[in-house]
Amino acid sequence: MRITFIGATHEVTGSCTYIEACNKKFLVDFGMEQGEDYFENVQIPVSPSEIDFVLLTHAHIDHSGLLPLLFAGGFSGQIHSTTATANLCDVMLRDSAHIQEFEAEWRNRKGQRSGDKEFTPLYTMDDAIGAVELFVPHKYDEIVPICDGISIRFIDAGHLLGSSSIEIWLTEDGQSRKIVFSGDIGNKNQPLIRNPQHISDADYVVMESTYGTRIHDKPADYVTALADILQKTFDRGGSVIIPSFAVGRTQEMLYFIRQIKADNLITNHADFPVYVDSPLAIEATNIFINNRESCYDEEALSFVRKGINPIGFEGLITSVSSDDSRLINEDTRPKVIISASGMCDAGRIKHHLKHNLWKKENTILFVGYQSANTLGRSLLEGAKKVKLFGETVCVAAEIKKLPGISGHADMNGLIEWITAFKTPKMVFVNHGDAQAADALAAKLKNDFSLNTYAPYSGAEFDLISGEITIDAAAKPLPEKKHITSSVCYNELMFATDRLNELIRLSSGRTNKDLRELADKINQLCDNWKL
């Protein structure tokens, strides 16, 4: 039994862990790296076709986003997740593939004029659909035998609809070990979904450290603060435009707005319309509703039992088609527009900003984190003019920030989760930047006497002997690069695996066939000046 750490090691995105046990090879998560990339990840040590199955903690793209690439490389095993995660991945992976194909089409149109080489999408819609068809959904809290010697159970992690920690029981040659993956641990008292559930026993724990050095500010009265912004904007004849992540944050905003309407917190504009302009957000909202019994917290379920949809209300209008989207800005009434993407770097929100940023009566309300070098961050930092679709747009609207309730546990929440265990043999700390991962590992060791290890990519651990067999060092990238570069290198490595397999299976073919294959490989090397 051995575990190899691949991704989200001293970094926050790109979660991936490889395990060999009970004559099986499997992954826990296979996520896309997003944002800035600081360290080089090792490759999965086997080809995709050799992976027997995948366990998925939740649907966020930094945990699930490379599953279509795995499928494209030859993976055909099962992907095990909760039912809600499977439902969300059905729309999120297809949406990711659409973005990949759209970007490739745009870059190739542009590249034709300059003579650039053809740009290939990371994966296609067919790859995403192929991956989605491999999902096997499970309920929370049920022990599921995967194969001889391996059983699993999904426990609610309270981070996103369907998010889970995963308990894994392994038995091989008379030796048994239990390992728990935290997934992303949720913050307490989020709207709609339950608090993270605790687990009491494990031999080994792999836990995240996203906010391993931070304490969240105590949430203000969110509903009152939001109602105040709406009231002031409507009173001056304006609209509130909310850039929002399609899955999670949009549904939270609908939950709060329903309460505002139900409690009559807005005067003189009580029937204000609310547009949700994001096909992904609309599909995700339906998935939230369909999984309410298994995922909602008690407060949300209390509304359901009264026949009330906690994220639905009179005046809610969903916009699916492009024509529907364009018509929104012809509605002159004071209104709310919720649209993706949350950081304004893509999607329909850019069109709404083009139509509304220059009007001083409007408010652009940010309700989530804005990364560096995004349009959202520029607006929050006081940009006076921005470029949208090649046009310079003056920023006259009021720019406001209303921090949402974080979906991640802070340092105290992480400590509460891990200290519910009866002293595990080792706690592996990942899914946090270098400072957060190392600091949390040190705190757990010094303050709680836990044996901790914050691995770098490539680190390997023997689950039977309890020893680190490869203590990988940090491998900083020579320069910062966009995620696509790293991911495409993964795809190249998968291609070499297939080539090696082709060569291995060519034994016994005719000399003519072998010579033709060798000539093509040599020609490829010559063309790339190898």
MOLINCOR-V677347 format. One line per field, one symbol per residue. phi: phi as a letter, one per 40 degrees, with the letter a starting at -180 (. if undefined). A space follows every 50 residues. Layout:
phi: ???
This chain:
phi: .abbcbbfbfacbgdabbbbafgbbabbgabccbgcbbbccccdcbcdcc ccabbbcacdccbbcbccccccchcbccbcaccccccccdcccccccdcc cccccccccccccbgccccbcdabcccccccccccbcbccgbcbccadgb bbacbccgbadgcacbcbbbbafgbbabbbbcgcccccgccgccccccbb aacbbbbcadbcbbbcccdcccccccccccccccccgbbbbbcaccbhcc cccccccdcccccfcbbgbccdcbcbbadccccccccdccbcccbccccc cccdccgbccbbacgcbbbbcccdcccdcccccdabbbacccbgcagcdc cccdcbccccccbbbcbacbccgbcdcdcccgdcabcbfgbcbccbccbb bbdccdcbccdccccccccccceccabcbbfacdccccccdccccccbfc cbabccdhcbbccccgbccbccccbcccacbcddcccccdcccccccccc ccccccdgccdcccccccccccccccccfc
